Structures are given as C-alpha cells and as structure tokens.
Amino acid sequence: MSTSYDPDNVFAKIIRGEAPAHTVHEDDEVMAFLDAFPQSPGHTLVVPKSGAPRTLLDASPAQLGSLVRVVQRIARALTDELAPAGVQVVQFNEAAAGQTVFHLHFHVIPRYADPAQHTRAGAPGSAAQLGELRERIHRRLAATR
C-alpha cells in the first residue's frame, strides 16, 4: 500500500527547520505544532522526528508509543487551556483514507459547542492568532512537565 517516503514533504522540512511552524512541543523523538490550516482554534499536529514513516503501518511500536504519549499530553493541554467541549484525535493512512501529507501524523483537534468555531481545512490561520495560541499552549505544557 505504501510507496517510498518523500524527504521533501512539508513535515520533514518543518522537522529540519527548513519550513516555519508554530511549535508547541519538541523532544528527541516527537514534534507537535499548530496546523497552518486549522479546523478549530488549537488544532495541533503531532509527528515523529526520526525515520521515514509515511503511515501508521510504517512506524515502529516504539515510535507509536512516543507519539501517543505526546498526543495525550497535547490533548490535555488543549483541554485545560482552551476549554473545548471535546477533543478529537484523527490519523489518516494514504490518500484513499484522506492523508494529504505523507509523513505519519496525528491531528489533535479541539471541538467546541459553538459551530462558528469549526472550519474546514483550506483557509490558513492568521499568523497572529497562531502565534498567540502557540504561546498559550507552550506555557501550559511547560507548566505540566
């Protein structure tokens, strides 16, 4: 099902520091940053930093463990900081399933009772709003280490 990994995909460029991102978490194994095309305020992507996993099927159990630990930490920080009505965790594998960037990633999406706070991906978030959210979430994560 999977084809070869493209080392020039946007997430690989973000990990290497070749493309900008509003990073809220980074350790040796995992990076989390705000989605540039958010579905709701706080929409965060969690990606592995090493290897070349295109999909969940390409990742090692150790990579998945590291990713899920950070996904949970991000979900808690978003819930504590932004007080959404719920939080959605989404992960797609290959184009037929909805994957558009072929580097393994999880979406952590706050969901709010107010439908006005839900958008469809496609419109970029404002740099000012993403920067402000990045600071809030980063502070919340730093306070809960």
DRENVO-559383 format. One line per field, with one value per residue: residue number from 0; residue in three letters; x, y, z of N, C-alpha, C in turn. Coordinates in Angstrom, 1 decimal, padded with zeros to 4 digits. Atoms other than C-alpha are relative to their C-alpha. Layout:
! DRENVO-559383
pos <- NUM; ...
code <- ALA; ...
nxx <- X; ...
nyy <- Y; ...
nzz <- Z; ...
caxx <- X; ...
cayy <- Y; ...
cazz <- Z; ...
cxx <- X; ...
cyy <- Y; ...
czz <- Z; ...
END
This chain:
! DRENVO-559383
pos <- 0; 1; 2; 3; 4; 5; 6; 7; 8; 9; 10; 11; 12; 13; 14; 15; 16; 17; 18; 19; 20; 21; 22; 23; 24; 25; 26; 27; 28; 29; 30; 31; 32; 33; 34; 35; 36; 37; 38; 39; 40; 41; 42; 43; 44; 45; 46; 47; 48; 49; 50; 51; 52; 53; 54; 55; 56; 57; 58; 59; 60; 61; 62; 63; 64; 65; 66; 67; 68; 69; 70; 71; 72; 73; 74; 75; 76; 77; 78; 79; 80; 81; 82; 83; 84; 85; 86; 87; 88; 89; 90; 91; 92; 93; 94; 95; 96; 97; 98; 99; 100; 101; 102; 103; 104; 105; 106; 107; 108; 109; 110; 111; 112; 113; 114; 115; 116; 117; 118; 119; 120; 121; 122; 123; 124; 125; 126; 127; 128; 129; 130; 131; 132; 133; 134; 135; 136; 137; 138; 139; 140; 141; 142; 143; 144
code <- MET; SER; THR; SER; TYR; ASP; PRO; ASP; ASN; VAL; PHE; ALA; LYS; ILE; ILE; ARG; GLY; GLU; ALA; PRO; ALA; HIS; THR; VAL; HIS; GLU; ASP; ASP; GLU; VAL; MET; ALA; PHE; LEU; ASP; ALA; PHE; PRO; GLN; SER; PRO; GLY; HIS; THR; LEU; VAL; VAL; PRO; LYS; SER; GLY; ALA; PRO; ARG; THR; LEU; LEU; ASP; ALA; SER; PRO; ALA; GLN; LEU; GLY; SER; LEU; VAL; ARG; VAL; VAL; GLN; ARG; ILE; ALA; ARG; ALA; LEU; THR; ASP; GLU; LEU; ALA; PRO; ALA; GLY; VAL; GLN; VAL; VAL; GLN; PHE; ASN; GLU; ALA; ALA; ALA; GLY; GLN; THR; VAL; PHE; HIS; LEU; HIS; PHE; HIS; VAL; ILE; PRO; ARG; TYR; ALA; ASP; PRO; ALA; GLN; HIS; THR; ARG; ALA; GLY; ALA; PRO; GLY; SER; ALA; ALA; GLN; LEU; GLY; GLU; LEU; ARG; GLU; ARG; ILE; HIS; ARG; ARG; LEU; ALA; ALA; THR; ARG
nxx <- 000.8; -000.8; -001.1; -001.2; 000.1; -000.6; -000.7; 000.3; 001.4; 000.0; -000.3; -001.4; -000.6; 000.2; -000.9; -001.4; -000.1; 000.0; 001.3; 000.4; 001.1; 000.2; -000.3; 000.4; -000.8; -001.0; -000.9; -000.9; 000.8; 001.3; 000.2; 001.4; 000.1; 001.3; 000.4; 000.1; 001.3; 000.7; 001.4; 000.5; -001.1; -000.8; -000.2; -001.4; -000.5; -001.1; -000.7; -001.3; -001.2; -001.0; 000.5; 000.7; 001.3; 001.1; 001.3; 000.0; -000.5; -001.4; -000.6; -000.3; 000.7; -000.6; 000.4; 001.4; 000.1; -000.4; 001.0; 001.3; -000.2; 000.1; 001.3; 000.8; -000.5; 000.5; 001.5; 000.3; -000.4; 001.1; 001.3; -000.2; -000.2; 001.0; 001.3; 000.9; 001.1; -000.6; -001.2; 000.0; -001.3; 000.3; -001.2; 000.4; -001.1; 000.1; 000.9; 001.4; 000.5; 000.0; -001.3; -000.5; -001.4; -000.4; -000.9; 000.9; 000.3; 001.3; 000.6; 000.6; 000.9; 001.1; 001.3; 000.8; 001.4; 000.4; -000.4; -000.8; -001.4; -000.4; -000.1; -000.6; -001.4; -000.1; -000.4; -001.1; 000.2; -000.8; -001.3; 000.2; 000.8; -000.8; -001.1; 000.5; 000.4; -001.2; -000.5; 000.9; -000.2; -001.3; -000.1; 000.8; -000.8; -001.2; 000.5; 000.4; -001.0
nyy <- -001.2; -001.2; -000.2; -000.5; -001.2; -001.1; -000.8; -001.5; -000.4; -001.2; 000.3; 000.3; -001.3; -000.7; 000.7; -000.4; -001.4; -000.6; -000.6; -000.6; 000.6; -000.5; 001.2; -000.1; 001.0; 000.7; 000.8; 000.7; 000.9; -000.5; -001.5; -000.4; -001.4; -000.4; 000.2; -001.3; 000.0; 000.7; 000.3; -000.8; -000.5; 001.0; 001.3; 000.3; 001.2; 000.7; 000.8; 000.5; -000.7; 000.9; 001.0; -000.5; 000.6; -000.7; 000.4; 000.8; 001.4; -000.1; -000.4; 001.1; -000.1; -001.0; -001.3; -000.2; -000.3; -001.4; -000.9; 000.0; -000.8; -001.4; -000.3; -000.1; -001.2; -001.1; 000.0; -000.5; -001.4; -000.8; 000.0; -000.9; -001.4; -000.6; 000.5; 000.4; 000.9; 001.3; 000.0; 001.0; 000.4; 000.5; 000.5; 000.6; 000.9; 000.0; -000.9; 000.5; -000.2; -001.4; -000.5; -001.0; -000.1; 001.4; 000.2; 000.4; -001.1; 000.0; -001.3; -000.1; -001.1; -000.4; -000.2; -000.9; 000.1; -001.1; 000.4; -001.0; 000.2; 001.1; -000.3; 001.1; -000.4; -000.7; -001.4; -000.1; -000.7; -001.3; 000.1; -000.6; 000.9; 001.2; -000.4; -000.2; 001.4; 000.7; -000.4; 000.5; 001.4; 000.3; -000.3; 001.1; 001.2; -000.2; 000.0; 001.3; 001.0
nzz <- 000.0; -000.1; 000.9; -000.7; -000.8; 000.6; -001.0; 000.2; -000.3; -000.9; -001.4; -000.1; 000.0; -001.3; -000.9; 000.2; -000.1; 001.3; 000.2; -001.3; -000.8; -001.3; -000.7; -001.4; -000.7; 000.7; -000.7; 000.9; 000.9; 000.4; 000.1; 000.1; 000.5; 000.4; 001.4; 000.7; 000.5; -001.1; 000.0; -001.1; -000.7; -000.8; 000.8; -000.1; 000.6; -000.8; 001.0; -000.5; 000.5; 000.6; 000.9; 001.2; 000.1; 000.8; -000.7; -001.3; 000.3; 000.2; -001.2; -001.0; -001.2; -000.9; 000.5; -000.3; -001.4; -000.3; 000.6; -000.8; -001.2; 000.3; 000.3; -001.2; -000.7; 000.7; -000.2; -001.4; 000.0; 000.8; -000.8; -001.1; 000.4; 000.9; -000.5; 001.1; -000.4; 000.2; 000.8; 001.0; 000.5; 001.4; 000.7; 001.3; 000.6; 001.5; 000.7; 000.0; -001.3; -000.3; -000.3; 001.0; -000.2; -000.2; -001.2; -001.1; -000.9; -000.7; -000.2; -001.3; 000.3; -001.0; 000.5; -000.8; 000.2; 001.0; 001.4; 000.6; -000.2; 000.8; 001.4; 000.8; 000.4; 001.3; -000.3; -000.9; -001.3; 000.0; -000.7; -001.3; -000.8; -000.2; -001.0; -001.3; -000.4; -000.3; -001.3; -001.0; -000.1; -000.5; -001.4; -000.7; 000.0; -000.9; -001.4; -000.3; 000.3
caxx <- 000.0; 002.7; 005.1; 008.5; 008.9; 009.5; 012.1; 010.9; 007.4; 006.4; 006.6; 010.1; 011.0; 009.5; 011.4; 014.7; 013.9; 013.5; 009.9; 008.2; 005.9; 004.3; 005.9; 004.3; 006.4; 009.6; 011.7; 014.3; 011.5; 008.4; 007.4; 004.0; 003.0; -000.2; -001.9; -001.4; -004.9; -006.8; -010.2; -010.7; -008.6; -005.7; -005.7; -002.3; -000.3; 002.0; 004.7; 007.7; 011.1; 013.1; 012.8; 010.7; 007.2; 004.6; 001.8; 000.9; 001.8; 005.4; 006.1; 007.7; 005.9; 008.4; 007.6; 003.9; 004.3; 006.2; 003.7; 000.6; 002.2; 002.6; -000.8; -002.4; -000.2; -001.3; -005.0; -004.8; -003.0; -005.6; -008.5; -007.0; -006.1; -008.9; -011.8; -013.3; -016.5; -014.4; -011.2; -010.9; -007.8; -007.6; -005.0; -005.2; -003.2; -002.8; -004.7; -007.8; -008.2; -007.7; -004.0; -002.6; 000.9; 002.7; 004.6; 002.9; 001.0; -001.9; -004.3; -005.4; -008.5; -010.4; -014.1; -016.4; -020.1; -020.3; -020.3; -018.8; -015.5; -015.4; -014.0; -013.0; -009.3; -008.3; -008.1; -004.8; -004.9; -003.7; -000.1; -001.1; -003.7; -001.4; 001.4; -000.8; -002.2; 001.3; 002.4; -000.6; -000.2; 003.5; 003.2; 000.5; 002.8; 005.8; 003.7; 002.8; 006.1
cayy <- 000.0; 002.5; 003.9; 005.4; 008.2; 011.7; 013.5; 016.9; 016.7; 019.7; 018.0; 016.7; 020.3; 021.6; 019.0; 020.0; 023.7; 024.4; 025.4; 027.6; 026.2; 027.3; 024.5; 023.8; 020.7; 019.2; 016.4; 014.0; 011.8; 013.9; 017.4; 019.0; 022.2; 024.1; 023.2; 026.1; 025.3; 024.7; 023.1; 024.9; 027.0; 024.9; 022.2; 020.6; 018.1; 015.5; 013.9; 011.6; 013.2; 010.2; 007.5; 007.8; 006.6; 007.6; 005.9; 004.2; 000.9; 002.1; 003.1; 001.0; 000.2; 002.4; 005.4; 004.9; 004.8; 008.1; 009.7; 008.6; 009.9; 013.3; 013.2; 012.6; 015.4; 017.8; 016.8; 017.5; 020.9; 022.0; 020.9; 022.7; 025.9; 026.3; 024.5; 022.9; 020.8; 017.8; 016.8; 014.8; 012.7; 011.8; 009.8; 009.0; 006.4; 007.0; 009.2; 007.0; 007.5; 011.2; 011.6; 014.7; 014.9; 011.6; 011.7; 009.9; 012.4; 012.7; 015.6; 016.7; 019.0; 020.8; 020.7; 023.4; 023.6; 026.8; 025.7; 029.0; 027.8; 024.9; 025.4; 023.1; 023.0; 025.1; 028.6; 029.4; 030.5; 034.1; 034.3; 036.5; 034.0; 031.0; 032.8; 033.7; 030.1; 028.7; 030.8; 029.8; 026.1; 026.1; 027.8; 025.2; 022.3; 023.8; 024.2; 020.5; 018.8
cazz <- 000.0; 000.9; -001.6; -000.9; 001.6; 000.2; 002.4; 001.0; 002.3; 004.4; 007.8; 007.1; 006.2; 009.4; 011.4; 009.8; 010.3; 006.6; 006.8; 009.5; 012.2; 015.4; 017.5; 020.9; 021.8; 020.8; 022.2; 020.7; 019.1; 018.6; 017.4; 017.8; 016.0; 015.2; 011.9; 009.5; 008.2; 011.4; 011.7; 015.0; 017.3; 018.8; 016.0; 016.6; 014.6; 016.3; 014.1; 014.7; 014.1; 013.1; 010.5; 007.4; 008.3; 005.7; 007.7; 010.9; 009.2; 008.6; 012.2; 014.9; 018.1; 020.0; 017.7; 018.1; 021.9; 021.9; 019.6; 021.6; 024.8; 023.2; 021.7; 025.1; 026.6; 023.9; 024.2; 028.0; 027.5; 024.8; 027.1; 030.1; 028.2; 025.7; 027.4; 024.3; 024.6; 023.4; 021.7; 018.5; 017.6; 013.9; 011.9; 008.2; 006.2; 002.4; 000.0; -000.1; 003.6; 003.5; 004.1; 002.3; 003.8; 003.6; 006.9; 009.8; 011.9; 014.3; 014.4; 017.9; 017.3; 020.0; 019.3; 020.5; 021.1; 019.0; 015.3; 014.4; 015.8; 013.4; 009.9; 007.1; 006.4; 003.4; 004.9; 006.5; 010.2; 010.8; 011.9; 014.9; 016.1; 015.6; 017.5; 020.4; 020.6; 020.4; 023.4; 025.4; 024.7; 025.1; 028.5; 029.5; 028.5; 030.3; 033.5; 033.4; 032.8
cxx <- 000.9; 001.1; 001.2; -000.2; 000.7; 000.6; -000.2; -001.4; 000.1; 000.3; 001.4; 000.8; -000.1; 000.9; 001.5; 000.2; 000.0; -001.3; -000.5; -001.1; -000.2; 000.1; -000.4; 000.7; 001.0; 000.9; 000.9; -000.8; -001.2; 000.0; -001.5; -000.1; -001.5; -000.2; -000.1; -001.4; -001.0; -001.5; -000.7; 001.2; 000.7; 000.3; 001.5; 000.3; 001.2; 000.7; 001.3; 001.1; 001.0; -000.6; -000.7; -001.4; -001.0; -001.3; 000.2; 000.6; 001.5; 000.8; 000.3; -000.9; 000.5; -000.4; -001.4; -000.2; 000.4; -001.0; -001.3; 000.2; -000.1; -001.4; -000.9; 000.4; -000.6; -001.5; -000.3; 000.3; -001.1; -001.3; 000.1; 000.0; -001.1; -001.4; -001.0; -001.1; 000.5; 001.3; 000.0; 001.5; -000.2; 001.4; -000.4; 001.2; -000.3; -001.1; -001.5; -000.7; 000.0; 001.3; 000.4; 001.5; 000.5; 001.2; -001.0; -000.3; -001.4; -000.5; -000.7; -000.9; -001.0; -001.3; -000.9; -001.5; -000.5; 000.5; 000.8; 001.5; 000.5; 000.1; 000.5; 001.4; 000.0; 000.3; 001.1; -000.4; 000.9; 001.3; -000.1; -000.8; 000.8; 001.1; -000.5; -000.4; 001.3; 000.6; -000.8; 000.2; 001.4; 000.2; -000.7; 000.8; 001.2; -000.4; -000.3; 001.0; 000.2
cyy <- 001.3; 000.0; 000.6; 001.4; 001.2; 000.9; 001.5; 000.3; 001.1; -000.3; -000.4; 001.3; 000.7; -000.6; 000.4; 001.5; 000.8; 000.7; 000.5; -000.8; 000.6; -001.3; 000.2; -001.0; -000.6; -000.8; -000.8; -000.8; 000.6; 001.5; 000.2; 001.5; 000.2; -000.2; 001.4; 000.2; -000.6; -000.2; 000.7; 000.6; -001.0; -001.3; -000.2; -001.3; -000.6; -001.0; -000.6; 000.7; -000.8; -001.0; 000.6; -000.6; 000.9; -000.1; -000.7; -001.4; 000.0; 000.3; -001.2; 000.2; 001.1; 001.5; 000.3; 000.3; 001.4; 001.0; 000.1; 000.7; 001.5; 000.4; 000.2; 001.3; 001.3; 000.1; 000.6; 001.5; 000.8; 000.0; 001.0; 001.5; 000.6; -000.4; -000.3; -000.9; -001.5; 000.1; -001.2; -000.4; -000.8; -000.4; -000.7; -000.7; -000.1; 000.9; -000.4; 000.1; 001.4; 000.6; 000.9; 000.3; -001.4; -000.2; -000.3; 001.2; -000.2; 001.4; 000.0; 001.3; 000.3; 000.2; 000.8; -000.1; 001.0; -000.4; 001.0; -000.2; -001.2; 000.5; -001.3; 000.4; 000.5; 001.4; 000.0; 000.8; 001.3; -000.3; 000.5; -001.0; -001.2; 000.3; 000.1; -001.4; -000.8; 000.4; -000.6; -001.5; -000.4; 000.2; -001.1; -001.3; 000.1; -000.1; -001.4; -001.1; -000.9
czz <- 000.0; -001.1; 000.7; 000.7; -000.8; 001.1; -000.2; 000.3; 001.1; 001.4; 000.1; 000.0; 001.3; 001.0; -000.1; 000.1; -001.3; -000.4; 001.4; 000.6; 001.3; 000.9; 001.5; 000.8; -000.9; 000.9; -001.0; -001.0; -000.6; -000.1; -000.1; -000.3; -000.4; -001.5; -000.6; -000.6; 001.0; -000.2; 001.1; 000.8; 000.9; -000.8; -000.1; -000.8; 000.8; -001.0; 000.6; -000.8; -000.8; -000.9; -001.2; -000.1; -000.7; 000.8; 001.3; -000.3; -000.2; 001.3; 000.9; 001.2; 001.0; -000.5; 000.3; 001.5; 000.3; -000.6; 000.8; 001.3; -000.2; -000.4; 001.2; 000.8; -000.7; 000.2; 001.4; 000.1; -000.8; 000.8; 001.2; -000.4; -000.8; 000.3; -001.1; 000.6; -000.1; -000.8; -000.9; -000.3; -001.3; -000.6; -001.3; -000.6; -001.5; -000.5; 000.1; 001.3; 000.4; 000.3; -001.1; 000.1; 000.4; 000.9; 001.1; 000.9; 000.6; 000.1; 001.4; -000.2; 001.1; -000.8; 000.9; -000.2; -001.0; -001.4; -000.7; 000.2; -000.7; -001.5; -000.7; -000.4; -001.4; 000.2; 001.0; 001.3; -000.1; 000.9; 001.5; 000.9; 000.3; 001.0; 001.4; 000.6; 000.3; 001.3; 001.1; 000.3; 000.5; 001.5; 000.8; 000.1; 000.9; 001.5; 000.5; -000.2; 001.2
END
